Structures are given as C-alpha cells and as structure tokens.
Amino acid sequence: MATEAQHSTTRRDFLFVATGAVAGVGAAATIWPLINQMNPDASTLAVASVEFNLNGIESGQSVTILWRGLPVFVRNRTDKEVEEAKAVPMAELRDPETDEQRTKKGHENWLIMIANCTHLGCIPTGESGEFDGWSCPCHGSQFDTAGRVRKGPAPTNLVVPPYEFISDTLVRIG
C-alpha cells in the first residue's frame, strides 16, 4: 500500500513546474525577435517579382530590365533564331539544355534570362559572337540564340529566372 507522501504533490513540485514554464515562455519571447530579424526586408519583398509588358519589343529585338538588382535580357527571337536553337545537337553543348527547357510552350520566341555570364558575372553583349547570340567581352565566352554556352570558359548556360506569362503580352519574373 502506497503512502500518502508518494501520491501527493508538494508546493515545491508546483514551483519547479511553474518556474520551468515561465522560463520557457521567456526564452521564446527573447529568441523570437532574433529569428524574425532574419526575414527579408519589406523593400526586398516588394521587388521580389516584376511584371513587364512585351508590347514594344519587335521580332529580333532585345531589352534589358532589372529584377532583384540583376540585369535580365528579354529577347523576342526571330523564327530563324528559334529554329537554329532547336537544331543544335545536344552533344555539342557543354551544359545540355534543349530550347524547350529554356522557353515556355506557346511562347518559344521569347527568351528571358539573367544577363550575367556564369564565368565571372560580367554582362555579355547581344547579337554577337560566332553563334549570333551573346558573347562575353571580358573572357570570350560565346552563347547561342538560346543563351547556351558554346565556347569559352563559362561553365554553364545563362540562367533562366522563374517567370510566367500572365497574358500574351505581360510576363511576371520572380
């Protein structure tokens, strides 16, 4: 038979539990601002995505816009450029990606990619180089009409940012 002392809780037990609970709430209240300050700044969140109207860009023309502080090439490729990009054998590419992987279905003429060379981060010049795409003036990397690296020290293709077509003439990047 158990004694009464074994089943009853004492005032000391209650104080230990209450002290532990208050310490836990205090620790959470102290740590929360430290964790919350790691969230992105409101001004950063405001520019997390950008909408761009494609109306003024003629076939064969490129524009450069800013997204998250990075230059982004938006190119309305000609039918010839699209066909050239699709005809490239994958074995010739250092970073194999099909043209279909770099564009959106139904909008194959639009090429949207971050305008920083993947070698040293410089900005390639458009409609230049051996492959009529982009070439990097700093070290000579050559990109084709789909922004894929074909020659030079750049290790990978120009990066395609996340984007979607909201309508036929409006695109959201980010």
HELIX and SHEET records of a PDB file:
HELIX    1   1 GLU A    4  HIS A    7  1                                   4    
HELIX    2   2 ARG A   11  ASN A   36  1                                  26    
HELIX    3   3 ALA A   42  ALA A   46  1                                   5    
HELIX    4   4 ASP A   79  ALA A   87  1                                   9    
HELIX    5   5 MET A   90  GLU A   92  5                                   3    
HELIX    6   6 ASP A   99  ARG A  102  1                                   4    
SHEET    1   A 3 VAL A  50  ASN A  53  0                                        
SHEET    2   A 3 LEU A 170  ILE A 173 -1                                        
SHEET    3   A 3 TYR A 163  PHE A 165 -1                                        
SHEET    1   B 3 SER A  62  TRP A  67  0                                        
SHEET    2   B 3 LEU A  70  ASN A  76 -1                                        
SHEET    3   B 3 TRP A 110  ILE A 114 -1                                        
SHEET    1   C 4 THR A 125  SER A 128  0                                        
SHEET    2   C 4 GLY A 133  SER A 135 -1                                        
SHEET    3   C 4 GLN A 142  PHE A 143 -1                                        
SHEET    4   C 4 VAL A 149  LYS A 151 -1                                        
END                                                                             
